């Protein structure tokens, strides 16, 4: 709530420095190689955006488990790095953490350079590049930055899951931005995409954190960086991604996040004070099971609560719902919807919200009782020619 109160959620950055005087920027994409068309088309789009702002000192690096022949003639600035099948990290890291560690060990970027981490479906915008360039050139005290990702501007496949991801947009604008701007630490949350990190910092921290750091490798990395004394900051400007295409993928995605974060919260090798805020965040999410049960139980078994407790419960509930609506407004702001369009989106969100909450609840239960240390990858590839024409 502090973040919403004191920071403008519609602020758009402008370029404050020369885009030609920046240190080397390596834009790194990690992929299993299952969606070669998606990777190729997104890279072509992202290179076009880099060229449009006059960025010259950059390269794209695709870290992949499978050789992607479609990248052979994509662009001379694109480098494909295929991870050997027999590669193992020292601590046995898995999945994306393993791929990132291979890049740290075998494709070292100059320590004065910067690495921008994107998922294979992430699309750059001019605003995000303005924010990155301003961060690289003007904020020398900070080694790691992160910015806003929105899910309603890169081709909507599923209206319900897209509106469900509005809460993530709201959390970015309120919680994450507040922590990075005021404390310069990601106390409660950190994402795996739209990260910019000084190369020397990444080489010092690494991603080789074993099984516990392989599901939510982003948050594990952030905790280690905080403990090592590195400072974070918020990057203005948004990047674009797509929400899961189905409710099943939506549930699986949430389940994976909760399992990964719980592994970190319970990892005794990490300082407890660094895990405390994350633990509060994770267990507040887990408590959604009891909150949903409460909705059905209270009408039949009402309990008189002290006024302060009643106020706090109501306040938390209202802010949680507000995350969805403010995230929806910010996401569809870029479409410049008219009043009628916004009213339709609000009505859809009101209709879908109970289903979204039930899906989140199923994800929590599944995360607790289901198989651990798995990394489910959601479907990501659609007809990109239709998507990119809308961006």
SULLIN-V87695 format. One line per field, one symbol per residue. burial: # if it has 9 or more other C-alpha atoms within 8 Angstrom, else .. A space follows every 10 residues. Layout:
burial: ???
This chain:
burial: ..##...... ..#.#...#. .######### #.#.##.### ######..## #.#.#.#### ######.#.# #..#...### .##.....#. .######### ####...##. .######### ########## #######... .######### ######.#.# ########## ########## #..###.### .#.####### ###.###### ########## ######...# ########## #####.#.## ########## #####..... ...####### ##.....##. .#....##.. .........# ........## .######### ##....#... .#..##..#. .##..#..## #######... ..#......# ...#..##.. .
